[in-house]
Amino acid sequence: LGDVYKRQVEARVRPAEWANLVNGGQFKDLFEPMPIMRPLTSDTWGGDNVKPRDVSNGIEHPDWSYWGGSPIKDDAGQYHLYTARWPEDEPRGHFGYFDSIIVHAVADHPMGPYFYKDTLGPGHNPELYQTKSGDYMVYSTHGRFFVSKSLEGPWKAGTYTFDKRGRYAFRNFVNFSFASRDDGSQIAVSRRGYMWASPDGGENWSEVSAESVYPKVPGIFEDPVMWKDDVQHNVIVNDWKGRIAYHLRSKDGFHWKTEPGEAYSPGIARYEDGTLSDWYKYERIRMLQDEYGRPTQAHFAVIDSDKYSDKQSDIHSSKHIVIPLTVGRLIEVMNRDAITEETKRIQVRVKAEEGFDPHQDLNLKSLRFGASEEINYGRGSKLIEAKKSGNDAVLIFGGEGSGITTDNFAGKLLGKSTTGKLLFGWARLPEVEFKVPVLSALAPVFEFTHDGLEAYVEVTNFGEIDSGESTIKVLVGDQLIATGKVRSLKPFEKSMVRLVCDGHLP
């Protein structure tokens, strides 16, 4: 097992420029100390690296190993968690997760403790989302789900229909993460980073992307989490072998930009008194979101040792933990025209909300605004004026140094509060189309007819808006053999295009 242990971890070289990131320049900076809900104790399972700890954080039990969990707050203010567990005395130790069950737990406080309430059924790595019709779906690995009209159940088991559309799909459709779009349709990212879409989030899904959207860096990626806030789509994905995670952003859920720095790494679980819970692995991150889609907490599966060292009825085990996050401020770019190098003034409205007064809580001298490529390294546009607009504040930045180009769809505000705490926010940029058509073609089917060689290609629009007329080309290598037009397609509408080939197949 020593060799197995060594093979689980491989050091990754971080880019040298990451050393110049400022506080707030990487997602990892958003993790806040965990409040101590109950006194820290060492009278519990686990190695010395995770003791003492607050056993009321998240969910844990000496008789059960927990792994992952998807949280939500209901309209009455109660918190629900859908998580997987298996008996701690399972003969396979940690690998009893192959026969885990999905359970429903509840709490009165978002940090926990969460208490078991009922069982949904066999499954692993659950994620909760809501369909266009309002049903609640709990995804489980291997393409299964549980569906209910209520968070309380009853739950009915079902199996997804995943149409690969001739594309690569990792075996058994494991570890998907989901996000709804404004029109009620849903998109999903799979374990290996391929994008999927459904018109309603129900049982039928289609693969859209032909290649992974993950960063083009060394890594064995899994455990993605995707969420949508009021500005953009987000993905965090973990290189489990390198124990480093990455944060990606997208305006439409199909075209992604990778942010620099680490999204999370071991060592982020620290209490308000400074005590560190040094969990060996952090996996299966999920977010508790507020009414604007902003993540307020990160939920993790953690284990105190490597997975092979967690044996039947020993001191080692796994649990679900909750870590609070710095919540982004609500901001809005007030410029009507696109921001370019010629823009002299960038106006940003910072909105007041409960617990935050922009007139009192902004450290104005610390603020920068612009493209995250600049802001994350302490650069960007500088503040030249601040004005009141009712309860909100209007910040005017000089256009110089913003770094905003046509490659940017959102601007970032970064600085500090008057008490020295991290303060940030994202805003959509003007004249950027966030709803776009997403045309995707199947491989052509060829047929010899009296007109010669013909190609038939099925094209589907997986975007949120009509596509308009477009052009399709069929190439074999670099050789163009057919071209034609595709009519305008509504969202999730498909069309079969007939093309007469000018060239011949090799």
Buried (B, 14 or more C-beta within 10 A) or exposed (E): EEEEEEEBBEEBEEEEEBEEBBEBBBBBBBBBBBEBEEEBEEEBBBBEEBBBBBBBBBBBBEEBBBBBBBBBBEEEEEBBBBBBBBBBEBEEBBEBBEEBBBBBBBBEEBBBBBEBEEEBBBBBBBBBBBBBEEBBBBBBBBBBBBBBEEBBBEBEBBEBEBEEBEBEBBEEBBBBBBBBBEBBBBBBBBBBBBBBBBBBBBBEBBBBBEEBBBBEBEBEBBBBBBBBBBBBBBBBBBBBBBBBBBBBBBBBBBBBBBBBBBBBBBEBBBBEEEBEBBBBBBBBBBBBBEEEBBBBBBBBBBBBBBBBBBBEEEBBBBBBBBBBBBBBBBBBBBBEEEBEEEBEBBBBBBBBBEEBBBEEBBBBEBBBBBBBBBBBBBBBBBBEEBEEEEEBBBBBBBBEBBBBEEEBBBBBBBBBBEEEEBBBBBBBBBEBEBEBBBBBBBEBEBEEEEEEBBBEBBBBBBBBBEBEEBEBEBEBEEEEBBBBEBEEBEBBBBBEBEBBBEEEEE
